[in-house]
Amino acid sequence: MPYHSHYYSGATSVENGHIHGYEGETSYAPTGVAHTHYIEGITTYDDGHTHFYRITTGIDIPNSGGGHTHLINGITEVANQHTHYISNYTSVS
């Protein structure tokens, strides 16, 4: 069975007057069956700190042009007494 991954990137929600960037590649998952991926990483360094995140994507969403994408919706870990929200879609695969 073939496996695949997706790329993702974006900016977090604004909290305490700043945002963080994030980007990476999802975990691998089987192709051709319903599945999710996970993403994890560390945000960009902004306002004197970073945030760790680990989020499981939503199930695959078919793309009208072929392939599929996944919803990313989660929250970072606490740093500097606050969190940020991450909400985006992966690249099409």
C-alpha contacts under 8 A as a table, 3 or more apart, distances in Angstrom:
res1	aa1	res2	aa2	distance
1	M	30	P	6.64
1	M	31	T	7.11
2	P	30	P	5.98
2	P	31	T	5.60
3	Y	28	Y	5.99
3	Y	29	A	5.24
3	Y	30	P	4.37
3	Y	31	T	5.18
4	H	28	Y	5.21
4	H	29	A	5.68
4	H	30	P	6.50
4	H	31	T	6.23
4	H	93	S	7.64
5	S	25	E	6.73
5	S	26	T	5.45
5	S	27	S	5.97
5	S	28	Y	4.77
5	S	29	A	6.61
5	S	37	H	7.82
5	S	93	S	7.36
6	H	25	E	5.64
6	H	26	T	5.38
6	H	27	S	7.93
6	H	69	T	7.95
6	H	90	T	5.96
6	H	91	S	5.53
6	H	92	V	6.93
6	H	93	S	6.25
7	Y	23	E	7.56
7	Y	24	G	5.81
7	Y	25	E	4.40
7	Y	26	T	6.26
7	Y	90	T	5.81
7	Y	91	S	5.33
8	Y	23	E	5.42
8	Y	24	G	5.57
8	Y	25	E	6.20
8	Y	26	T	7.53
8	Y	89	Y	7.04
8	Y	90	T	4.80
8	Y	91	S	6.01
9	S	21	G	7.49
9	S	22	Y	5.46
9	S	23	E	3.92
9	S	24	G	6.51
9	S	90	T	7.80
10	G	21	G	5.79
10	G	22	Y	5.60
10	G	23	E	6.50
10	G	88	N	7.15
11	A	19	I	6.54
11	A	20	H	5.64
11	A	21	G	4.38
11	A	22	Y	6.14
11	A	86	I	7.29
12	T	19	I	5.54
12	T	20	H	5.43
12	T	21	G	6.30
12	T	22	Y	7.56
12	T	84	H	5.88
12	T	85	Y	5.59
12	T	86	I	5.03
12	T	87	S	7.43
13	S	19	I	6.05
13	S	20	H	7.92
13	S	84	H	5.49
13	S	85	Y	5.17
13	S	86	I	6.58
14	V	17	G	6.06
14	V	18	H	5.27
14	V	19	I	4.89
14	V	84	H	7.07
15	E	18	H	5.65
15	E	19	I	6.62
15	E	82	H	7.51
15	E	83	T	7.43
15	E	84	H	6.35
16	N	82	H	7.93
18	H	46	D	7.37
18	H	47	D	6.88
19	I	46	D	7.18
19	I	84	H	7.84
20	H	43	T	5.78
20	H	44	T	5.40
20	H	45	Y	7.01
20	H	46	D	6.13
20	H	50	T	7.65
21	G	43	T	5.57
21	G	44	T	5.16
22	Y	41	G	7.70
22	Y	42	I	7.09
22	Y	43	T	4.86
22	Y	44	T	6.30
23	E	41	G	7.93
23	E	43	T	7.86
24	G	39	I	7.53
24	G	40	E	7.92
24	G	41	G	7.43
25	E	39	I	6.98
26	T	37	H	5.99
26	T	38	Y	5.70
26	T	39	I	4.90
26	T	40	E	7.78
27	S	37	H	5.39
27	S	38	Y	5.46
27	S	39	I	6.43
28	Y	37	H	6.68
29	A	35	H	6.71
29	A	36	T	7.04
29	A	37	H	6.33
30	P	33	V	6.53
30	P	35	H	7.09
34	A	59	I	6.59
34	A	60	D	6.31
35	H	59	I	5.46
35	H	60	D	6.09
36	T	56	T	6.87
36	T	57	T	5.54
36	T	58	G	5.81
36	T	59	I	4.88
36	T	60	D	6.50
36	T	70	H	7.58
37	H	56	T	5.83
37	H	57	T	5.39
37	H	58	G	7.75
38	Y	54	R	6.95
38	Y	55	I	5.55
38	Y	56	T	4.21
38	Y	57	T	5.75
39	I	53	Y	7.73
39	I	54	R	5.57
39	I	55	I	5.38
39	I	56	T	6.41
39	I	57	T	7.45
40	E	52	F	7.43
40	E	53	Y	5.29
40	E	54	R	4.12
40	E	55	I	6.43
41	G	52	F	5.77
41	G	53	Y	5.57
41	G	54	R	6.75
42	I	50	T	6.48
42	I	51	H	5.55
42	I	52	F	4.46
42	I	53	Y	6.28
43	T	50	T	5.43
43	T	51	H	5.36
43	T	52	F	6.48
43	T	53	Y	7.74
44	T	50	T	5.94
44	T	51	H	7.91
45	Y	48	G	6.47
45	Y	49	H	5.30
45	Y	50	T	4.84
46	D	49	H	5.68
46	D	50	T	6.59
49	H	79	A	7.11
49	H	80	N	7.11
50	T	79	A	7.01
51	H	76	T	6.01
51	H	77	E	5.94
51	H	78	V	6.88
51	H	79	A	5.95
51	H	83	T	7.71
52	F	76	T	5.87
52	F	77	E	5.56
53	Y	75	I	6.93
53	Y	76	T	4.63
53	Y	77	E	6.00
54	R	76	T	7.46
55	I	72	I	7.30
55	I	73	N	7.32
55	I	74	G	5.86
55	I	75	I	7.66
56	T	72	I	7.31
57	T	70	H	6.03
57	T	71	L	5.68
57	T	72	I	4.91
57	T	73	N	6.98
58	G	70	H	5.54
58	G	71	L	5.07
58	G	72	I	6.49
58	G	73	N	7.92
59	I	70	H	6.16
59	I	71	L	7.55
60	D	68	H	6.05
60	D	69	T	5.73
60	D	70	H	5.11
60	D	71	L	8.00
61	I	68	H	5.24
61	I	69	T	5.24
61	I	70	H	5.84
61	I	71	L	7.99
62	P	66	G	7.06
62	P	67	G	6.14
62	P	68	H	4.26
62	P	69	T	6.62
63	N	66	G	5.18
63	N	67	G	5.50
63	N	68	H	4.79
63	N	69	T	6.87
63	N	92	V	7.47
64	S	67	G	7.89
67	G	92	V	6.04
67	G	93	S	5.09
68	H	92	V	5.23
68	H	93	S	5.55
69	T	89	Y	6.62
69	T	90	T	5.55
69	T	91	S	6.01
69	T	92	V	4.81
69	T	93	S	6.56
70	H	89	Y	5.52
70	H	90	T	5.40
70	H	91	S	7.92
71	L	87	S	7.56
71	L	88	N	6.10
71	L	89	Y	4.59
71	L	90	T	6.65
72	I	86	I	7.06
72	I	87	S	5.39
72	I	88	N	5.09
72	I	89	Y	5.45
72	I	90	T	7.05
73	N	85	Y	7.57
73	N	86	I	5.65
73	N	87	S	4.44
73	N	88	N	6.64
74	G	85	Y	5.90
74	G	86	I	5.29
74	G	87	S	6.56
75	I	83	T	6.73
75	I	84	H	5.76
75	I	85	Y	4.49
75	I	86	I	5.77
76	T	83	T	5.46
76	T	84	H	5.45
76	T	85	Y	6.39
76	T	86	I	7.35
77	E	83	T	5.91
77	E	84	H	7.94
78	V	81	Q	5.99
78	V	82	H	5.17
78	V	83	T	4.85
79	A	82	H	5.67
79	A	83	T	6.59
